[in-house]
Amino acid sequence: MSWNNIIGQKRQIRVLQQALATGRLAHAYLFTGPDGSGKESVAFEIASLLNCQNVATGSEAGSCGVCPDCTLIHEFMHPNVEYIFPVESALLEPGESAKKENKRFTDAKERYDALLEQKKQNPYLSPAMERSMGILTEQIISLQHKAMFMPSEGSKKIFIISQAERLHPSAANKLLKLLEEPPPHVLFILVSSRPEALLPTIRSRCQAIRFSRITAQELRLWLQENRPEITEPELSFIVNFSRGNLRLAWEFINNRDSNSSETATILLRNQALDYLRLLLTPSRFHEAITSCEQNAKNLSRSDLTLFLAALLLFFQDANHRRINPDFQELNNPDISDAIDRFAKNFPNPDFFQISTITEEAIRAIERNASPLLVMTSFTSEIKGLLQRG
């Protein structure tokens, strides 16, 4: 990934390009900003630039993405680049022979490898193992040992710490010692969407760069230039659904079926609207409950997030048309007739509360809550709010 493939963040990139060009990189950075804003992608681009074999001189240069060093960084196998994120303690048990015979370790390693594969496919994913208690002390002790050695080639070792706010207290204190006396050959990049949860002493030893939420215009322009096969209505659908979150946008792009007359994204939206129709038909509420259970069981977490986001954007469209029947900037312009019918037949929903509980359901799914419990609660609450008055 070169600078040209970073979406948005022009000002932030200029600051880093200038530091690279003048040799004035700080010893530690704290990249903050909303989830899915591309913070980690920028961190890995810096790592690639400091190791790329084909990088040209000049502040505007980017990594080539194809040389052996760039390839190893993409595969998370480069000796100069350490990527840390919350993992299970079973992965950190001492003794190689014990690990190989330990089923807990074997199972955890499979889950860890699967997460890294997901990260390779989606550079905007911030991986974390579900059973993790955070970034553990053993992980930072390992960094301390690795920081003692010079890089095999090049001038820097780069330690990228994802979700730094999840550092275990003892791990945070050990990292603080590293930051207080940083080895000159190590560059630390801490990435966090909740920097206020970090120790103030850690924050004070890092140069903070604040990343912005990606605008709809920035994402639309990037898609039009780089993915011209994505056309309307799917283009607007992806831009609106991702709501500035590049992780979601990337999932939508890679899950689409280009051979289908209707893409997977549109099909999932239509599935969400079928569920809504059942929910709003008094004689079919039992079918809505069955549909709720099937969706919770059969859809992946990312698809369930998209399912709920589809409803959220539909409700937004209905509210806009309820207020102004001539409103044209719909999230779903291809189903404007269905939006108008809903706005006419359900004139008094509490759209603010509807949006609130839908957003809460999305966040709960993203934070690994039980899909069945989330969807059952959502179904019960949303019915009353939609039929209010």
Secondary structure, 3 states (H helix, E strand, C coil): CCHHHCCCCHHHHHHHHHHHHHCCCCCEEEEECCCCCCHHHHHHHHHHHCCCCCCCCCCCCCCCCCCHHHHHHHCCCCCCEEEECCCCHHHHCCCHHHHHCCHHHHHHHHHHHHHHHHHHHCCCCCCCCCCCCCECHHHHHHHHHHHCCCCCCCCCEEEEECCHHHECHHHHHHHHHHHHCCCCCEEEEEEECCHHHCCHHHHHCCEEEECCCCCHHHHHHHHHHHCCCCCCCHHHHHHHHHCCCHHHHHHHHHHCCCCCCCCHHHHHHHHHHHHHHHHHCHHHHHHHHHHHHHHHHHCCHHHHHHHHHHHHHHHHHHHHHHHCCCCCCCCCHHHHHHHHHHHHHCCCCCHHHHHHHHHHHHHHHHCCCCHHHHHHHHHHHHHHHHCCC
